[in-house]
Amino acid sequence: MFPDGETVARALGATPLNRKDLALGGWDGDTPLWLYILREAAVQGGGDRLGAVGGRIVAEVLVEIVRQDPEPYLSSNPSWRPTLPSHQPRIFKIRDLLVLAG
């Protein structure tokens, strides 16, 4: 059986969404994780971005993919920093990459 959204939120140190935020009407059981992540995105991110639980899951998956890669660039050169132009000096975010990509 898969863990529910409330259990995962507590395990990650996040405060679970309340019943009003979940907007599940008469549903009395725990919220399936996939549905919890969707509601969390709607409540915490306005539907435009993931919330605490969904964002953490995606981030941990991406970090683990890099860790499992036998030849990642960051492992071979850990002091590397982006040298492309950015909105803030020495801070390079994904939006800066998107601006460069056009």
VMD Tcl script that builds the backbone (N, CA, C; Angstrom):
set m [mol new atoms 306]
animate dup $m
set s [atomselect $m all]
$s set {name element resname resid chain x y z} {
  {N N MET 1 A 0.840 -1.193 0.000}
  {CA C MET 1 A 0.000 0.000 0.000}
  {C C MET 1 A 0.878 1.246 0.000}
  {N N PHE 2 A 0.435 2.270 -0.685}
  {CA C PHE 2 A 1.179 3.521 -0.769}
  {C C PHE 2 A 0.787 4.446 0.375}
  {N N PRO 3 A 1.741 5.293 0.844}
  {CA C PRO 3 A 1.389 6.231 1.915}
  {C C PRO 3 A 0.466 7.323 1.388}
  {N N ASP 4 A -0.338 7.857 2.282}
  {CA C ASP 4 A -1.240 8.935 1.906}
  {C C ASP 4 A -0.521 10.276 2.020}
  {N N GLY 5 A -1.120 11.306 1.475}
  {CA C GLY 5 A -0.508 12.622 1.453}
  {C C GLY 5 A -0.226 13.197 2.825}
  {N N GLU 6 A -1.155 13.018 3.746}
  {CA C GLU 6 A -0.962 13.551 5.097}
  {C C GLU 6 A 0.224 12.900 5.794}
  {N N THR 7 A 0.369 11.588 5.632}
  {CA C THR 7 A 1.490 10.873 6.248}
  {C C THR 7 A 2.815 11.341 5.666}
  {N N VAL 8 A 2.868 11.513 4.343}
  {CA C VAL 8 A 4.093 11.977 3.693}
  {C C VAL 8 A 4.427 13.396 4.148}
  {N N ALA 9 A 3.424 14.262 4.233}
  {CA C ALA 9 A 3.660 15.641 4.690}
  {C C ALA 9 A 4.276 15.640 6.088}
  {N N ARG 10 A 3.710 14.866 6.997}
  {CA C ARG 10 A 4.247 14.810 8.361}
  {C C ARG 10 A 5.667 14.251 8.368}
  {N N ALA 11 A 5.928 13.225 7.564}
  {CA C ALA 11 A 7.264 12.624 7.500}
  {C C ALA 11 A 8.305 13.623 6.986}
  {N N LEU 12 A 7.877 14.564 6.141}
  {CA C LEU 12 A 8.786 15.576 5.604}
  {C C LEU 12 A 8.869 16.815 6.488}
  {N N GLY 13 A 8.134 16.817 7.601}
  {CA C GLY 13 A 8.153 17.952 8.517}
  {C C GLY 13 A 7.239 19.091 8.109}
  {N N ALA 14 A 6.333 18.837 7.162}
  {CA C ALA 14 A 5.380 19.858 6.712}
  {C C ALA 14 A 4.061 19.691 7.453}
  {N N THR 15 A 3.355 20.773 7.619}
  {CA C THR 15 A 2.024 20.705 8.206}
  {C C THR 15 A 1.055 20.233 7.119}
  {N N PRO 16 A 0.352 19.124 7.360}
  {CA C PRO 16 A -0.589 18.625 6.336}
  {C C PRO 16 A -1.704 19.632 6.058}
  {N N LEU 17 A -2.203 19.603 4.846}
  {CA C LEU 17 A -3.338 20.452 4.503}
  {C C LEU 17 A -4.537 20.066 5.357}
  {N N ASN 18 A -5.371 21.047 5.682}
  {CA C ASN 18 A -6.575 20.739 6.451}
  {C C ASN 18 A -7.696 20.313 5.497}
  {N N ARG 19 A -8.796 19.838 6.051}
  {CA C ARG 19 A -9.916 19.326 5.243}
  {C C ARG 19 A -10.492 20.397 4.318}
  {N N LYS 20 A -10.529 21.636 4.800}
  {CA C LYS 20 A -11.049 22.721 3.962}
  {C C LYS 20 A -10.164 22.913 2.730}
  {N N ASP 21 A -8.836 22.933 2.932}
  {CA C ASP 21 A -7.914 23.111 1.807}
  {C C ASP 21 A -7.955 21.927 0.849}
  {N N LEU 22 A -8.179 20.740 1.380}
  {CA C LEU 22 A -8.253 19.561 0.515}
  {C C LEU 22 A -9.509 19.569 -0.345}
  {N N ALA 23 A -10.568 20.223 0.124}
  {CA C ALA 23 A -11.817 20.393 -0.638}
  {C C ALA 23 A -12.339 19.081 -1.204}
  {N N LEU 24 A -12.405 18.065 -0.350}
  {CA C LEU 24 A -12.856 16.752 -0.802}
  {C C LEU 24 A -14.274 16.423 -0.353}
  {N N GLY 25 A -15.018 17.433 0.046}
  {CA C GLY 25 A -16.412 17.225 0.424}
  {C C GLY 25 A -16.549 16.277 1.603}
  {N N GLY 26 A -17.322 15.218 1.436}
  {CA C GLY 26 A -17.583 14.276 2.510}
  {C C GLY 26 A -16.534 13.186 2.668}
  {N N TRP 27 A -15.455 13.263 1.949}
  {CA C TRP 27 A -14.394 12.249 2.042}
  {C C TRP 27 A -13.822 12.249 3.454}
  {N N ASP 28 A -13.838 11.094 4.115}
  {CA C ASP 28 A -13.349 11.012 5.492}
  {C C ASP 28 A -11.991 10.338 5.613}
  {N N GLY 29 A -11.549 9.642 4.575}
  {CA C GLY 29 A -10.287 8.921 4.658}
  {C C GLY 29 A -9.090 9.807 4.380}
  {N N ASP 30 A -7.912 9.193 4.501}
  {CA C ASP 30 A -6.697 9.909 4.156}
  {C C ASP 30 A -6.653 10.128 2.646}
  {N N THR 31 A -5.961 11.169 2.221}
  {CA C THR 31 A -5.944 11.576 0.821}
  {C C THR 31 A -4.876 10.813 0.048}
  {N N PRO 32 A -5.224 10.200 -1.074}
  {CA C PRO 32 A -4.200 9.553 -1.898}
  {C C PRO 32 A -3.107 10.571 -2.245}
  {N N LEU 33 A -1.869 10.131 -2.266}
  {CA C LEU 33 A -0.740 11.034 -2.452}
  {C C LEU 33 A -0.861 11.862 -3.722}
  {N N TRP 34 A -1.259 11.254 -4.819}
  {CA C TRP 34 A -1.353 11.997 -6.080}
  {C C TRP 34 A -2.360 13.137 -5.984}
  {N N LEU 35 A -3.488 12.880 -5.306}
  {CA C LEU 35 A -4.515 13.906 -5.156}
  {C C LEU 35 A -4.059 14.980 -4.172}
  {N N TYR 36 A -3.395 14.550 -3.117}
  {CA C TYR 36 A -2.857 15.495 -2.133}
  {C C TYR 36 A -1.903 16.478 -2.813}
  {N N ILE 37 A -1.011 15.969 -3.660}
  {CA C ILE 37 A -0.036 16.816 -4.351}
  {C C ILE 37 A -0.738 17.818 -5.268}
  {N N LEU 38 A -1.786 17.377 -5.949}
  {CA C LEU 38 A -2.541 18.294 -6.802}
  {C C LEU 38 A -3.218 19.391 -5.983}
  {N N ARG 39 A -3.865 19.025 -4.876}
  {CA C ARG 39 A -4.539 20.021 -4.037}
  {C C ARG 39 A -3.521 20.952 -3.384}
  {N N GLU 40 A -2.395 20.382 -2.962}
  {CA C GLU 40 A -1.347 21.192 -2.341}
  {C C GLU 40 A -0.836 22.243 -3.332}
  {N N ALA 41 A -0.646 21.842 -4.583}
  {CA C ALA 41 A -0.200 22.785 -5.615}
  {C C ALA 41 A -1.231 23.898 -5.807}
  {N N ALA 42 A -2.501 23.547 -5.765}
  {CA C ALA 42 A -3.562 24.548 -5.921}
  {C C ALA 42 A -3.569 25.520 -4.743}
  {N N VAL 43 A -3.407 24.997 -3.527}
  {CA C VAL 43 A -3.497 25.819 -2.316}
  {C C VAL 43 A -2.217 26.619 -2.100}
  {N N GLN 44 A -1.059 25.970 -2.187}
  {CA C GLN 44 A 0.206 26.635 -1.863}
  {C C GLN 44 A 0.847 27.344 -3.054}
  {N N GLY 45 A 0.562 26.873 -4.244}
  {CA C GLY 45 A 1.217 27.447 -5.415}
  {C C GLY 45 A 0.271 28.058 -6.416}
  {N N GLY 46 A -0.997 28.212 -6.053}
  {CA C GLY 46 A -1.957 28.798 -6.972}
  {C C GLY 46 A -2.168 27.975 -8.230}
  {N N GLY 47 A -1.766 26.713 -8.184}
  {CA C GLY 47 A -1.909 25.836 -9.330}
  {C C GLY 47 A -0.790 25.999 -10.353}
  {N N ASP 48 A 0.131 26.938 -10.106}
  {CA C ASP 48 A 1.224 27.202 -11.045}
  {C C ASP 48 A 2.524 26.490 -10.672}
  {N N ARG 49 A 2.621 26.038 -9.427}
  {CA C ARG 49 A 3.843 25.352 -8.987}
  {C C ARG 49 A 3.505 24.370 -7.876}
  {N N LEU 50 A 4.399 23.456 -7.660}
  {CA C LEU 50 A 4.194 22.445 -6.627}
  {C C LEU 50 A 4.307 23.050 -5.241}
  {N N GLY 51 A 3.673 22.387 -4.281}
  {CA C GLY 51 A 3.779 22.796 -2.892}
  {C C GLY 51 A 4.942 22.095 -2.217}
  {N N ALA 52 A 4.942 22.090 -0.894}
  {CA C ALA 52 A 6.056 21.555 -0.113}
  {C C ALA 52 A 6.293 20.066 -0.372}
  {N N VAL 53 A 5.247 19.266 -0.348}
  {CA C VAL 53 A 5.398 17.818 -0.517}
  {C C VAL 53 A 5.733 17.470 -1.965}
  {N N GLY 54 A 4.970 17.979 -2.908}
  {CA C GLY 54 A 5.213 17.683 -4.314}
  {C C GLY 54 A 6.574 18.171 -4.777}
  {N N GLY 55 A 6.943 19.385 -4.354}
  {CA C GLY 55 A 8.239 19.942 -4.722}
  {C C GLY 55 A 9.388 19.145 -4.154}
  {N N ARG 56 A 9.235 18.697 -2.916}
  {CA C ARG 56 A 10.297 17.901 -2.281}
  {C C ARG 56 A 10.478 16.567 -2.982}
  {N N ILE 57 A 9.378 15.923 -3.358}
  {CA C ILE 57 A 9.456 14.641 -4.058}
  {C C ILE 57 A 10.184 14.813 -5.390}
  {N N VAL 58 A 9.806 15.819 -6.158}
  {CA C VAL 58 A 10.451 16.050 -7.446}
  {C C VAL 58 A 11.934 16.375 -7.247}
  {N N ALA 59 A 12.255 17.242 -6.297}
  {CA C ALA 59 A 13.650 17.615 -6.046}
  {C C ALA 59 A 14.491 16.401 -5.648}
  {N N GLU 60 A 13.958 15.554 -4.766}
  {CA C GLU 60 A 14.722 14.394 -4.326}
  {C C GLU 60 A 14.931 13.396 -5.455}
  {N N VAL 61 A 13.952 13.262 -6.337}
  {CA C VAL 61 A 14.122 12.376 -7.490}
  {C C VAL 61 A 15.234 12.903 -8.390}
  {N N LEU 62 A 15.228 14.204 -8.670}
  {CA C LEU 62 A 16.260 14.785 -9.527}
  {C C LEU 62 A 17.650 14.674 -8.900}
  {N N VAL 63 A 17.758 14.927 -7.612}
  {CA C VAL 63 A 19.043 14.798 -6.924}
  {C C VAL 63 A 19.538 13.358 -6.987}
  {N N GLU 64 A 18.647 12.406 -6.799}
  {CA C GLU 64 A 19.051 10.997 -6.838}
  {C C GLU 64 A 19.478 10.584 -8.242}
  {N N ILE 65 A 18.852 11.123 -9.263}
  {CA C ILE 65 A 19.276 10.836 -10.639}
  {C C ILE 65 A 20.718 11.303 -10.836}
  {N N VAL 66 A 21.034 12.496 -10.365}
  {CA C VAL 66 A 22.405 13.005 -10.489}
  {C C VAL 66 A 23.364 12.149 -9.682}
  {N N ARG 67 A 22.966 11.760 -8.480}
  {CA C ARG 67 A 23.835 10.926 -7.642}
  {C C ARG 67 A 24.116 9.565 -8.273}
  {N N GLN 68 A 23.145 9.017 -8.965}
  {CA C GLN 68 A 23.305 7.691 -9.562}
  {C C GLN 68 A 24.096 7.720 -10.870}
  {N N ASP 69 A 24.254 8.882 -11.458}
  {CA C ASP 69 A 25.012 9.016 -12.699}
  {C C ASP 69 A 26.487 8.760 -12.395}
  {N N PRO 70 A 27.128 7.800 -13.082}
  {CA C PRO 70 A 28.524 7.484 -12.761}
  {C C PRO 70 A 29.511 8.575 -13.164}
  {N N GLU 71 A 29.123 9.493 -14.028}
  {CA C GLU 71 A 30.049 10.528 -14.478}
  {C C GLU 71 A 29.418 11.924 -14.508}
  {N N PRO 72 A 28.780 12.361 -13.415}
  {CA C PRO 72 A 28.168 13.681 -13.447}
  {C C PRO 72 A 29.227 14.782 -13.410}
  {N N TYR 73 A 28.936 15.878 -14.068}
  {CA C TYR 73 A 29.876 16.994 -14.127}
  {C C TYR 73 A 30.164 17.550 -12.735}
  {N N LEU 74 A 29.159 17.631 -11.894}
  {CA C LEU 74 A 29.354 18.202 -10.562}
  {C C LEU 74 A 30.260 17.336 -9.693}
  {N N SER 75 A 30.306 16.034 -9.932}
  {CA C SER 75 A 31.213 15.183 -9.162}
  {C C SER 75 A 32.651 15.346 -9.630}
  {N N SER 76 A 32.836 15.529 -10.932}
  {CA C SER 76 A 34.194 15.661 -11.452}
  {C C SER 76 A 34.764 17.062 -11.239}
  {N N ASN 77 A 33.888 18.050 -11.043}
  {CA C ASN 77 A 34.340 19.423 -10.844}
  {C C ASN 77 A 33.401 20.127 -9.855}
  {N N PRO 78 A 33.474 19.768 -8.555}
  {CA C PRO 78 A 32.501 20.286 -7.577}
  {C C PRO 78 A 32.560 21.788 -7.346}
  {N N SER 79 A 33.645 22.442 -7.702}
  {CA C SER 79 A 33.733 23.893 -7.487}
  {C C SER 79 A 33.163 24.688 -8.665}
  {N N TRP 80 A 32.661 24.000 -9.686}
  {CA C TRP 80 A 32.123 24.677 -10.859}
  {C C TRP 80 A 30.949 25.575 -10.491}
  {N N ARG 81 A 30.912 26.741 -11.080}
  {CA C ARG 81 A 29.799 27.677 -10.926}
  {C C ARG 81 A 29.449 28.212 -12.309}
  {N N PRO 82 A 28.182 28.467 -12.581}
  {CA C PRO 82 A 27.799 29.023 -13.885}
  {C C PRO 82 A 28.487 30.366 -14.130}
  {N N THR 83 A 28.873 30.604 -15.364}
  {CA C THR 83 A 29.518 31.867 -15.706}
  {C C THR 83 A 28.657 32.693 -16.656}
  {N N LEU 84 A 27.498 32.214 -16.965}
  {CA C LEU 84 A 26.598 32.936 -17.860}
  {C C LEU 84 A 25.986 34.131 -17.130}
  {N N PRO 85 A 25.513 35.130 -17.868}
  {CA C PRO 85 A 24.886 36.284 -17.209}
  {C C PRO 85 A 23.618 35.874 -16.466}
  {N N SER 86 A 23.360 36.568 -15.366}
  {CA C SER 86 A 22.170 36.270 -14.570}
  {C C SER 86 A 21.589 37.562 -14.013}
  {N N HIS 87 A 20.373 37.473 -13.490}
  {CA C HIS 87 A 19.701 38.653 -12.932}
  {C C HIS 87 A 20.410 39.180 -11.688}
  {N N GLN 88 A 20.974 38.265 -10.897}
  {CA C GLN 88 A 21.698 38.642 -9.687}
  {C C GLN 88 A 23.120 38.100 -9.792}
  {N N PRO 89 A 24.114 38.927 -9.505}
  {CA C PRO 89 A 25.501 38.437 -9.583}
  {C C PRO 89 A 25.722 37.197 -8.719}
  {N N ARG 90 A 26.387 36.218 -9.271}
  {CA C ARG 90 A 26.764 34.953 -8.615}
  {C C ARG 90 A 25.574 34.083 -8.207}
  {N N ILE 91 A 24.368 34.434 -8.648}
  {CA C ILE 91 A 23.190 33.602 -8.396}
  {C C ILE 91 A 22.582 33.277 -9.748}
  {N N PHE 92 A 22.593 32.026 -10.095}
  {CA C PHE 92 A 22.097 31.588 -11.394}
  {C C PHE 92 A 20.908 30.671 -11.174}
  {N N LYS 93 A 19.763 31.062 -11.691}
  {CA C LYS 93 A 18.538 30.279 -11.522}
  {C C LYS 93 A 18.041 29.803 -12.880}
  {N N ILE 94 A 17.071 28.913 -12.845}
  {CA C ILE 94 A 16.545 28.335 -14.075}
  {C C ILE 94 A 15.978 29.418 -14.999}
  {N N ARG 95 A 15.418 30.478 -14.439}
  {CA C ARG 95 A 14.884 31.559 -15.276}
  {C C ARG 95 A 15.983 32.197 -16.110}
  {N N ASP 96 A 17.211 32.281 -15.558}
  {CA C ASP 96 A 18.320 32.831 -16.325}
  {C C ASP 96 A 18.648 31.970 -17.531}
  {N N LEU 97 A 18.568 30.658 -17.355}
  {CA C LEU 97 A 18.793 29.741 -18.462}
  {C C LEU 97 A 17.704 29.894 -19.519}
  {N N LEU 98 A 16.468 30.055 -19.070}
  {CA C LEU 98 A 15.357 30.226 -19.999}
  {C C LEU 98 A 15.464 31.523 -20.783}
  {N N VAL 99 A 15.918 32.581 -20.125}
  {CA C VAL 99 A 16.121 33.863 -20.816}
  {C C VAL 99 A 17.179 33.703 -21.898}
  {N N LEU 100 A 18.262 33.012 -21.572}
  {CA C LEU 100 A 19.315 32.783 -22.565}
  {C C LEU 100 A 18.826 31.919 -23.729}
  {N N ALA 101 A 17.948 30.978 -23.431}
  {CA C ALA 101 A 17.439 30.083 -24.470}
  {C C ALA 101 A 16.430 30.794 -25.382}
  {N N GLY 102 A 15.927 31.928 -24.900}
  {CA C GLY 102 A 14.975 32.669 -25.713}
  {C C GLY 102 A 13.583 32.182 -25.537}
}
mol reanalyze $m
mol bondsrecalc $m
mol representation Tube
mol addrep $m
